[in-house]
Amino acid sequence: MAETINVTPKTNEKYPLQMWGMNLGMYEVTEKNWPEFFVRIRLYEEFGNAPMLKDSGKPFSITPEVAQQHIGCKLGDKVEERAEWWLRIMKGRARTLEYAVTEFDGSIEFPEDDDEL
């Protein structure tokens, strides 16, 4: 399991985020954006088939209540609007799936340039 590292002015000590939580494209969890924080973490959990949070060292999936408890936590310095974040995450997931297909059948090719999609 990955070690939880405190790199922020405030962390949620009971439910710390893994270091890769900085990929959420959010600077800070606020009263206004905690629902978006919840959605982004749940999507990561769905795609990765693994929880991002730990409780007493054991992984568990986020809930709206736990997301709200992260209000005030600083996540990183990159802020992405939802559409920009969604595109980045979906592209990454698509690349993973494309790789699985090409490993199965080397004759399959996917477009390199996004304009060709």
N, C-alpha and C positions, 0 to 999 in steps of 0.2 A: 504494500500500500504506500501511496505517496505521503510524504510528511507534510503536515499543515504548517505553513510558515506565515508569521505575522509580518506583513509588509505594508500595513496600512495604519493610519492614525487610530482607527477604531475597527475592531473585528468583533464578530459575534463569537464569544468564547464557548458558548454551549454548542453551537452548530457552525464550526469554522468551515470556510470554503477551501477546496483544494486550490493549489497555486494556479491551475489552468482556468480558474474562474475569471481571470483577467481577460479572457477571450470573449466576454459577454458584450463588449462594445458599450459599456456603461462606465461613467466616471464614479458615480456614487449611487447608493440606494437611498431614495427619498420617499417622503409621504406620497408624492405624486406618481413616482415611477416604480414602486415596489411590485405592482401587478405585472409590469413588463419584465422585471427581474425574475419573477416566478416563471413566466412563460419561457423566457430564454433558457433558464436552467432546466426546466422540464424537457424542452426540445433537445438540449444536449444529452440529457439522461436517456431520452428515447433513442436518439441516434447512436449513442455510445453503449446502450444497454447496461448502463452502470450509474449509480447515484453519484452526485458531486459532493454531497455533504456527509459528515460523520457525526455520530453521537457516541461518546465514550469509545472512540476508536472504531466503531462499526458503521459502515456505509448505510445511508438511508435516503429515500427519495424526498425531495422538497415538497412541502405543503404550502398553501397560501398563508397559514398562520406563521410558519417558520420564515417564509419570505418577508413578511411584515416585520419580523423580529430583527431583520438585517438592516432596517432603516438607519442611515448614518454611516454604514460601512463604505469605505472607499475601495473601488475595485480595480482601477487602473487609470491611465491617462488618455485612452482612446475612446472617443464618443462616436458611436455610429447610430444613425437613424435606423428605425426598424427595417425599412426596405433594404438599406445598404447591408445591415447585419444579416438579414435573411438571405440575400443573394450570396454573401460570402460563405455562410454555413451550408446552403444548398449546393453551391459549386463544390465545396469540399466533400460533401456526401456523395455527389454525383461522380466525382473523380474516384472515390473509393469503390463505388459500384462498377464503374467502367473498368477499373483495374481488375476486378474479379472476373468480368466477362472476358477481357483480353487474355487473362491467365488461363481461362478455360478453353478459349478458341483464339489462337494467335492471328487468325485471318480477319478478325473483326477490328475495325478502326473507328475511332470516335474523332470528331473534329477537334483540332487544336485551338482554333480561333473561336471565341464566343460569338462572333458575328455569323458564323456558319450554322448555329443551332437552329 
